[in-house]
Amino acid sequence: MTGSSSNLVLVNAKEDCPDTLKALWASKLYNVPLTLGKKDSSTEKGVALICNYNNDEDDSMTLYDGNSMAQAIRLLGKASTTTMMEDMIVEDWCEWESTSMDVTKNNSKLLTALEEKKDYLVGNTTTIADICVVVNLSSTVVSSLPASLGGYLETHRAALDNAKAYYNDLSPKPADATDPCAIRVVKSIFEQTIKNLFGHDVQLPQKSWLVRSSVPKDGDYQCSAAMAIFASLRKSGTLPSTMKKPQDIAHAIVAEIGDSHPIVMDFAVNGPGFVLCRLTPSYLQYHLDKFLRSGKLPKPVTVPSTCVVDFSSPNIAKEMHVGHLRSTIIGESVCRILEYAGNKVHRVNHVGDWGTQFGMLIQYLREEYPDFADSMPNISDLTVFYKNAK
């Protein structure tokens, strides 16, 4: 395997499944990335790790046993810190765990080992031996274990929990019907559907592939991912034989979502493979009712930023009029919306080079009304006075 790259895909993975946890824990420990593949009925033995070297299907290997998966991941990961002798001991522990380990009956081997090394079975750090044994122990109620076994399990509890959390991180997130951000919900539906159909490692387009429909009569949202997925699958040689064109990808997505989805409906496939859909009345009604009951709109989920809003900005050498209210009210409304969304807002009321305007007024006043100190002219209409000064 020297000089080769590998693509690791864990198929048929299940949360809290021992084989799944062993592979995920090893992936985290040895910093070897893997993805969750789609459900694959061809792997009849359940959870399987597919190692595809150099992205070549002819140079691939499938492993079904959790211990074998973990060992393979270790070999692909960072350089081992264990000696050859320690590696042999690790293999012995893995063999014992898979064939003889029964914590309710046969745990003398484990108890003896932990009397000498309380935290690790081999060496002074976590190894595949610890991963396999701890995952096995985790299915037992801690209170029913001998003290040394319970302590050993708790030592590795955080790493075990991280492996479980890693499964959730790799799994697509189901759409949340309570989320008021419709485009985020619809995107989540399509993304989960695509990954279910073509695997968790399917490459989605970099640019926005789920947008508001530009033609409302055709639908609320448009998904353009089918074309990019078709090209990606054909390039990698993983395009299903039934998929002859991007429209077939689009129709498969629509069929997978189904006609009775609680959030999206009225699907249509247009052009080279665009999928159009509408929001269901029930989804809209839920959020409208929620808005009406609470009396306020939900805050958008955004990253706060600093915003500068320049508004109003009247010419102070002229009289203000009702037209100035338009900019002032709109500007202040924009500021309040931005603040409500959690942004820091700087209000700017730029009045420009007012020195020139007032200089003109003073000069005109002195030239046309030299005795203004004793006889002040009528300048109630400042606009007319300003125009004359120009």
PAKEVO-140810 format. One record per residue (C-alpha): x, y, z. Coordinates in steps of 0.001 Angstrom, whole numbers, plus 500000, padded with zeros to 6 digits. Layout:
+--------+--------+--------+
!     c1 !     c2 !     c3 !
+--------+--------+--------+
!      X !      Y !      Z !
...
+--------+--------+--------+
This chain:
+--------+--------+--------+
!     c1 !     c2 !     c3 !
+--------+--------+--------+
! 500000 ! 500000 ! 500000 !
! 503027 ! 502262 ! 499979 !
! 502510 ! 505283 ! 497725 !
! 498805 ! 504556 ! 497278 !
! 495755 ! 506483 ! 498375 !
! 492566 ! 504874 ! 499611 !
! 488907 ! 505785 ! 499752 !
! 487218 ! 504187 ! 502771 !
! 483452 ! 503774 ! 502741 !
! 481523 ! 502225 ! 505638 !
! 478270 ! 500763 ! 504302 !
! 475225 ! 499521 ! 506186 !
! 476508 ! 501302 ! 509310 !
! 474200 ! 501426 ! 512311 !
! 474335 ! 503577 ! 515405 !
! 475649 ! 501677 ! 518469 !
! 476536 ! 498666 ! 516300 !
! 479845 ! 497243 ! 517680 !
! 481435 ! 496829 ! 514248 !
! 480434 ! 500395 ! 513308 !
! 481838 ! 501815 ! 516553 !
! 485153 ! 499969 ! 516180 !
! 485670 ! 501342 ! 512676 !
! 484650 ! 504883 ! 513631 !
! 486831 ! 504921 ! 516763 !
! 489840 ! 503692 ! 514773 !
! 489147 ! 506349 ! 512138 !
! 489248 ! 509069 ! 514799 !
! 492255 ! 507611 ! 516652 !
! 494466 ! 507183 ! 513577 !
! 493151 ! 510220 ! 511700 !
! 491954 ! 508231 ! 508691 !
! 488869 ! 509828 ! 507078 !
! 485994 ! 507643 ! 505996 !
! 482473 ! 508210 ! 504749 !
! 479192 ! 506453 ! 505320 !
! 478001 ! 504718 ! 502161 !
! 474449 ! 504055 ! 501076 !
! 472612 ! 500970 ! 502251 !
! 473964 ! 498119 ! 500153 !
! 471994 ! 494890 ! 499950 !
! 474882 ! 493206 ! 498120 !
! 476891 ! 493141 ! 501345 !
! 474749 ! 490473 ! 502961 !
! 476941 ! 490204 ! 506041 !
! 475864 ! 493598 ! 507352 !
! 478309 ! 496399 ! 508151 !
! 481188 ! 496446 ! 505679 !
! 484265 ! 498602 ! 505110 !
! 485092 ! 499036 ! 501430 !
! 488704 ! 500024 ! 500807 !
! 489093 ! 501372 ! 497281 !
! 492766 ! 502016 ! 496503 !
! 493630 ! 504840 ! 494114 !
! 489885 ! 505107 ! 493310 !
! 490188 ! 501913 ! 491244 !
! 487289 ! 499479 ! 491614 !
! 489521 ! 496633 ! 490449 !
! 491901 ! 497354 ! 493340 !
! 489455 ! 497241 ! 496238 !
! 488841 ! 495117 ! 499308 !
! 485761 ! 494609 ! 501475 !
! 486016 ! 493794 ! 505187 !
! 483078 ! 492665 ! 507322 !
! 484491 ! 492116 ! 510810 !
! 484830 ! 495158 ! 513095 !
! 488243 ! 494067 ! 514356 !
! 489537 ! 493641 ! 510800 !
! 488124 ! 497038 ! 509857 !
! 489873 ! 498715 ! 512784 !
! 493178 ! 496969 ! 511983 !
! 492974 ! 498018 ! 508322 !
! 492309 ! 501615 ! 509300 !
! 495307 ! 501545 ! 511657 !
! 497561 ! 500359 ! 508840 !
! 496382 ! 503243 ! 506655 !
! 496796 ! 505814 ! 509418 !
! 499617 ! 507624 ! 511115 !
! 502809 ! 505765 ! 511953 !
! 502341 ! 503278 ! 514770 !
! 504130 ! 503888 ! 518064 !
! 503947 ! 500230 ! 519070 !
! 506744 ! 497686 ! 518626 !
! 506446 ! 494508 ! 516579 !
! 506029 ! 492510 ! 519800 !
! 503282 ! 494846 ! 520989 !
! 501538 ! 494520 ! 517609 !
! 501469 ! 490763 ! 518090 !
! 499953 ! 491221 ! 521566 !
! 497324 ! 493561 ! 520087 !
! 496373 ! 490918 ! 517531 !
! 496130 ! 488335 ! 520299 !
! 493735 ! 490559 ! 522262 !
! 491611 ! 491178 ! 519161 !
! 491394 ! 487444 ! 518508 !
! 490416 ! 486799 ! 522137 !
! 487748 ! 489536 ! 522061 !
! 486135 ! 488165 ! 518902 !
! 486202 ! 484488 ! 519882 !
! 486307 ! 484079 ! 523670 !
! 485383 ! 487297 ! 525469 !
! 482342 ! 487016 ! 527732 !
! 482429 ! 489542 ! 530551 !
! 479807 ! 487641 ! 532529 !
! 481788 ! 484378 ! 532540 !
! 485290 ! 484515 ! 531139 !
! 487029 ! 487712 ! 532201 !
! 490013 ! 486378 ! 534154 !
! 492412 ! 487155 ! 531275 !
! 491229 ! 490754 ! 531218 !
! 491250 ! 491165 ! 535008 !
! 494799 ! 489832 ! 535228 !
! 495999 ! 492210 ! 532518 !
! 494376 ! 495224 ! 534187 !
! 496037 ! 494450 ! 537530 !
! 499341 ! 495318 ! 535850 !
! 498157 ! 498017 ! 533389 !
! 495067 ! 499803 ! 534646 !
! 494331 ! 502016 ! 531614 !
! 495736 ! 500294 ! 528507 !
! 496049 ! 496666 ! 527498 !
! 499191 ! 497178 ! 525412 !
! 501803 ! 499878 ! 525887 !
! 500992 ! 503300 ! 527319 !
! 498389 ! 504508 ! 524851 !
! 495123 ! 503401 ! 523266 !
! 495456 ! 500608 ! 520704 !
! 493078 ! 498532 ! 518598 !
! 493049 ! 496052 ! 521497 !
! 491492 ! 498702 ! 523774 !
! 489006 ! 499708 ! 521067 !
! 487732 ! 496166 ! 520546 !
! 487553 ! 495257 ! 524240 !
! 485989 ! 498551 ! 525369 !
! 483291 ! 498392 ! 522677 !
! 482472 ! 494888 ! 523867 !
! 482410 ! 496002 ! 527505 !
! 480192 ! 499026 ! 526726 !
! 477198 ! 496735 ! 526136 !
! 477325 ! 495724 ! 529820 !
! 475864 ! 497678 ! 532733 !
! 478829 ! 499273 ! 534506 !
! 477485 ! 498453 ! 537980 !
! 477558 ! 494731 ! 537140 !
! 481248 ! 494793 ! 536247 !
! 484143 ! 494227 ! 538636 !
! 485649 ! 497512 ! 539839 !
! 488763 ! 497220 ! 537679 !
! 486720 ! 496592 ! 534520 !
! 484335 ! 499427 ! 535329 !
! 487268 ! 501792 ! 535877 !
! 488909 ! 500662 ! 532645 !
! 485687 ! 501300 ! 530725 !
! 485270 ! 504768 ! 532234 !
! 488868 ! 505646 ! 531296 !
! 487923 ! 505201 ! 527639 !
! 484333 ! 506461 ! 527933 !
! 485055 ! 509856 ! 526348 !
! 486722 ! 508298 ! 523307 !
! 483825 ! 505859 ! 522929 !
! 481317 ! 508717 ! 523108 !
! 483331 ! 510607 ! 520482 !
! 483035 ! 507614 ! 518160 !
! 479267 ! 507605 ! 518648 !
! 479141 ! 511346 ! 517993 !
! 481250 ! 510820 ! 514853 !
! 478487 ! 508611 ! 513463 !
! 476021 ! 511449 ! 513906 !
! 478450 ! 513896 ! 512303 !
! 478807 ! 511681 ! 509222 !
! 475091 ! 510933 ! 508950 !
! 472877 ! 513330 ! 506968 !
! 470643 ! 515454 ! 509156 !
! 466907 ! 514910 ! 508664 !
! 464845 ! 517918 ! 507713 !
! 463354 ! 519769 ! 510671 !
! 459763 ! 520770 ! 509951 !
! 459888 ! 523227 ! 512860 !
! 462694 ! 525204 ! 511191 !
! 461171 ! 528437 ! 509808 !
! 463950 ! 528787 ! 507188 !
! 462185 ! 527100 ! 504261 !
! 465143 ! 527004 ! 501866 !
! 467348 ! 525365 ! 504529 !
! 464677 ! 522722 ! 505178 !
! 464144 ! 521966 ! 501486 !
! 467906 ! 521775 ! 500884 !
! 468231 ! 519309 ! 503761 !
! 465502 ! 517112 ! 502236 !
! 467210 ! 516965 ! 498860 !
! 470675 ! 516449 ! 500351 !
! 469534 ! 513550 ! 502515 !
! 467676 ! 511987 ! 499594 !
! 470698 ! 512265 ! 497290 !
! 472991 ! 510668 ! 499870 !
! 470509 ! 507845 ! 500475 !
! 470425 ! 507145 ! 496746 !
! 474056 ! 507575 ! 495763 !
! 476044 ! 507284 ! 499004 !
! 477266 ! 509701 ! 501629 !
! 480417 ! 510360 ! 499624 !
! 478562 ! 511644 ! 496555 !
! 479962 ! 514970 ! 495365 !
! 477384 ! 517776 ! 495399 !
! 477975 ! 520928 ! 493329 !
! 480104 ! 523646 ! 494933 !
! 477770 ! 526453 ! 493861 !
! 474174 ! 526933 ! 494975 !
! 472224 ! 523965 ! 493667 !
! 468987 ! 524685 ! 495558 !
! 467453 ! 528104 ! 494868 !
! 464123 ! 529877 ! 494787 !
! 462360 ! 529251 ! 491515 !
! 462628 ! 532213 ! 489129 !
! 459181 ! 531326 ! 487730 !
! 456722 ! 531074 ! 490667 !
! 454067 ! 529306 ! 488604 !
! 456456 ! 526384 ! 488106 !
! 457260 ! 525892 ! 491793 !
! 458717 ! 527402 ! 494956 !
! 462212 ! 525880 ! 494736 !
! 464486 ! 524432 ! 492066 !
! 467191 ! 521776 ! 492548 !
! 469886 ! 521619 ! 489870 !
! 472092 ! 518913 ! 491433 !
! 471124 ! 516096 ! 489034 !
! 473401 ! 517243 ! 486204 !
! 476508 ! 517536 ! 488401 !
! 475797 ! 514214 ! 490141 !
! 475394 ! 512441 ! 486791 !
! 478735 ! 513815 ! 485567 !
! 480487 ! 512923 ! 488833 !
! 479157 ! 509350 ! 488945 !
! 479978 ! 508743 ! 485279 !
! 483521 ! 510044 ! 485778 !
! 484109 ! 507821 ! 488812 !
! 482624 ! 504782 ! 487078 !
! 479888 ! 504378 ! 489715 !
! 476926 ! 505485 ! 487604 !
! 474100 ! 502924 ! 487944 !
! 473369 ! 501142 ! 484680 !
! 469751 ! 502325 ! 484778 !
! 470828 ! 505979 ! 484743 !
! 471328 ! 507007 ! 481113 !
! 470942 ! 510780 ! 481448 !
! 470665 ! 513495 ! 484162 !
! 466876 ! 513382 ! 483940 !
! 467035 ! 509806 ! 485259 !
! 468902 ! 511091 ! 488326 !
! 466248 ! 513778 ! 488782 !
! 463366 ! 511291 ! 488489 !
! 465096 ! 508969 ! 490993 !
! 465337 ! 511841 ! 493494 !
! 461637 ! 512639 ! 493064 !
! 460660 ! 508976 ! 493475 !
! 462793 ! 508632 ! 496616 !
! 461196 ! 511671 ! 498291 !
! 457721 ! 510368 ! 497416 !
! 454290 ! 511909 ! 496996 !
! 453366 ! 512068 ! 500684 !
! 456243 ! 514126 ! 502096 !
! 455055 ! 516487 ! 504887 !
! 457112 ! 519469 ! 503665 !
! 457472 ! 519356 ! 499852 !
! 455028 ! 518433 ! 497092 !
! 454101 ! 518923 ! 493400 !
! 457404 ! 517744 ! 491935 !
! 458296 ! 518264 ! 488300 !
! 461408 ! 517540 ! 486237 !
! 462185 ! 520205 ! 483659 !
! 464896 ! 520707 ! 481067 !
! 468127 ! 518710 ! 481422 !
! 467295 ! 517636 ! 484987 !
! 465953 ! 520496 ! 487105 !
! 463676 ! 519333 ! 489932 !
! 460942 ! 521783 ! 490932 !
! 458773 ! 521529 ! 494023 !
! 456387 ! 523461 ! 496255 !
! 455997 ! 523743 ! 500012 !
! 453024 ! 521892 ! 501443 !
! 450135 ! 523920 ! 502905 !
! 450565 ! 522071 ! 506221 !
! 454190 ! 523274 ! 506571 !
! 453200 ! 526860 ! 505770 !
! 450170 ! 526724 ! 508058 !
! 452252 ! 525434 ! 510974 !
! 454620 ! 528389 ! 510805 !
! 451931 ! 530995 ! 510088 !
! 449964 ! 529784 ! 513122 !
! 453146 ! 529905 ! 515199 !
! 453858 ! 533481 ! 514076 !
! 450306 ! 534558 ! 514872 !
! 450343 ! 532967 ! 518337 !
! 453720 ! 534405 ! 519313 !
! 453106 ! 537799 ! 517724 !
! 456624 ! 538005 ! 516318 !
! 458770 ! 536521 ! 513586 !
! 461663 ! 534219 ! 514521 !
! 465170 ! 535588 ! 514400 !
! 467121 ! 534390 ! 511362 !
! 470069 ! 532106 ! 512067 !
! 473022 ! 534088 ! 510705 !
! 476604 ! 534882 ! 511628 !
! 476572 ! 538382 ! 513263 !
! 478514 ! 541052 ! 511430 !
! 479124 ! 544789 ! 511562 !
! 476916 ! 546831 ! 509232 !
! 477068 ! 550512 ! 508214 !
! 473826 ! 552135 ! 507052 !
! 473988 ! 555598 ! 505464 !
! 470519 ! 557176 ! 505389 !
! 468578 ! 560453 ! 505675 !
! 471565 ! 562742 ! 504908 !
! 469613 ! 565975 ! 504208 !
! 471143 ! 569137 ! 502761 !
! 471181 ! 571223 ! 505937 !
! 471376 ! 574472 ! 504000 !
! 467845 ! 573825 ! 502750 !
! 464571 ! 573332 ! 504552 !
! 463595 ! 569736 ! 505249 !
! 460373 ! 568470 ! 503720 !
! 458224 ! 565336 ! 503708 !
! 460491 ! 563684 ! 501123 !
! 463277 ! 563450 ! 503679 !
! 461063 ! 561212 ! 505817 !
! 461177 ! 558445 ! 503200 !
! 464934 ! 557894 ! 503433 !
! 464926 ! 558366 ! 507207 !
! 462132 ! 555847 ! 507873 !
! 463427 ! 553238 ! 505422 !
! 466977 ! 553617 ! 506736 !
! 465935 ! 553281 ! 510359 !
! 463793 ! 550244 ! 509482 !
! 466774 ! 548571 ! 507818 !
! 468894 ! 549290 ! 510910 !
! 466328 ! 547755 ! 513253 !
! 465995 ! 544616 ! 511108 !
! 469770 ! 544173 ! 511072 !
! 469937 ! 544675 ! 514852 !
! 467102 ! 542192 ! 515380 !
! 469124 ! 539646 ! 513419 !
! 472010 ! 540117 ! 515867 !
! 474251 ! 542432 ! 513854 !
! 476126 ! 545467 ! 515159 !
! 474829 ! 548498 ! 513273 !
! 476490 ! 551888 ! 512754 !
! 474035 ! 554607 ! 511668 !
! 475559 ! 557289 ! 509421 !
! 473774 ! 560573 ! 508709 !
! 476139 ! 562182 ! 506195 !
! 475429 ! 565869 ! 505646 !
! 478247 ! 566483 ! 503201 !
! 480275 ! 569681 ! 502694 !
! 477978 ! 572046 ! 504580 !
! 480671 ! 574727 ! 504792 !
! 480198 ! 575603 ! 501110 !
! 476426 ! 575960 ! 501410 !
! 476562 ! 578179 ! 504475 !
! 479400 ! 580198 ! 502987 !
! 477187 ! 580930 ! 499975 !
! 474299 ! 581959 ! 502233 !
! 476477 ! 584273 ! 504336 !
! 478083 ! 585879 ! 501285 !
! 474678 ! 586426 ! 499639 !
! 473287 ! 587876 ! 502877 !
! 476155 ! 590331 ! 503193 !
! 475924 ! 591406 ! 499535 !
! 472153 ! 591779 ! 499234 !
! 471385 ! 592878 ! 502796 !
! 474416 ! 594799 ! 504077 !
! 472358 ! 596233 ! 506970 !
! 471047 ! 592808 ! 508004 !
! 472239 ! 593432 ! 511560 !
! 469721 ! 596301 ! 511948 !
! 467096 ! 595143 ! 509436 !
! 466872 ! 591355 ! 509189 !
! 465385 ! 590190 ! 505842 !
! 462586 ! 587640 ! 505620 !
! 464316 ! 584260 ! 505161 !
! 461451 ! 582054 ! 506288 !
! 461574 ! 580365 ! 502877 !
! 465134 ! 579088 ! 503143 !
! 464888 ! 577160 ! 499872 !
! 464234 ! 580324 ! 497848 !
! 467014 ! 582132 ! 499706 !
! 469404 ! 579241 ! 498944 !
! 468498 ! 579228 ! 495242 !
! 469084 ! 583001 ! 495019 !
! 472438 ! 582567 ! 496735 !
! 473566 ! 580181 ! 494022 !
+--------+--------+--------+
